[in-house]
Amino acid sequence: MKLYIPVVGDTLVLAKDWQLDMLNEYRNEKFLAMATGKSETELNEERWAMWPKTKSPVFYPITIPKGTKLRVERVYIRAGSSSEFNSLTFSTPLLKVNKRVLRFWAKLDDVHQAEWKERHES
């Protein structure tokens, strides 16, 4: 097994469709709006309606298609008990809203499930 830790600016290409449960969180809101067809307002209202009742976050099953190029925008890894916050933030030039590239983040455990076919180092 080879270990590869991407750095900010690296571009990764998906070898297979990537299925993940994306957290309905404000940093994923624009991406989720595009992926689900819901408005950002609907997503925000849904998130806040669920939280007081269940204290559980809201996730959406998302599939990102094979061949999608994802650029690493942020790598966040912490030691110790906060490891559930480990994540990578991606952008893709294929997804734009008002000429702005959409970003989303995924938990490191979800990133590990993706299959990548190539990478372009920054």
N, C-alpha and C positions, 0 to 999 in steps of 0.2 A: 504494500500500500504506500502510495506517495502522498505526502501532505502538501497541500497548496493553500495558502492563506492569501486571499486577494487584498490588494491595497486600493485606496481611493483612486479612481481613474481607470482601473482595469475594466475591460469589456468581456463578458461571458456570454456564450451562445448556448441555448437550451438544446440538448440532444433529443429530448422527449417532452411531451406536454408536462407541465409542472402543476400539480394539483396541491393546493394549500388552503388552510383556513385562515383568512385574512381578518385581523382584528379591526372592528369598526372603531377607529380612533382618529382624532382630527388630522394626523399626519397622513393617513391613508384615505381621507375623505374624498378627494378629487378622483383618485384612482377607482375607489369603490363606486362612485357615482357613474363613472364611465362603464365599469364592468357590470353593474347591476341594473342600470337604467333609472335608479332612484336619484332624486335631487340631493344636493349636499344638505339642504334644510331637512329633508325627510330622514336622512341618515343621522344627523345631529339630534333630531327630536327622538328618534328611536333609541339612540344610545342613552340619552338622559331619562327616557321613560323607563327603561329596563333597570338602570343602575340602582335607584332607590329601593326597588322591590326585591331584586335578587342579588345585588352586589356582584353579579356575574357579567363579564364583558360579552359583547355581541360579536360573533364571528360569521363570516360569509365564505362558503366554499367558492374558490376561484380557480380557474384553469388558465394558465398562461401558455400559449401554443409553442410547440416545437419550432426551433429556428429563431425565436425571439432573441434579439441582442439586448442584454441588460448591462448597463454601466454601473459600477460600484460607486456610490456617492458617499457612503459612510459605513464604517465598521465599528461596532460597539460591543466590546467584550469586557465583562467584569469578573473579578475573582469572587469566590465564596458563594454565600447563599442568594445573592442577587443574580445568579446565572440565568434565571428565566427571562431576564431583560436583554440577554445577548441577542444581537440582531445585525442585519445588513440592510442598508437603504440602497435602493436601485432606482435608476431612471432608464427610460428607453426612448430613443428618438422617434419611434413609431407612434407614440401616444402623446399628443399635444392638445392642449385646450387654450384657445386664445394665444397661440404661438408659444406657449410655455410648456416645456417638457414635464410630463407627469412623473411624480416620484411616489414610491411606496416602500414600506419596510416590511421585512419578514423575520420571524424568529429564526435564530440560528439552527434550531432543530428542523424547521421546514426547509431551510436552505440546504441542509445536509441531504434531504430527500430528493432534491432536484438532480437531474443528470445533465452534465455539461459536455458539449462536444469540442469546444475550443475556447481559448482565451486569448485576449490581446492585452498585453501588459502596457500600463501607462508609461 
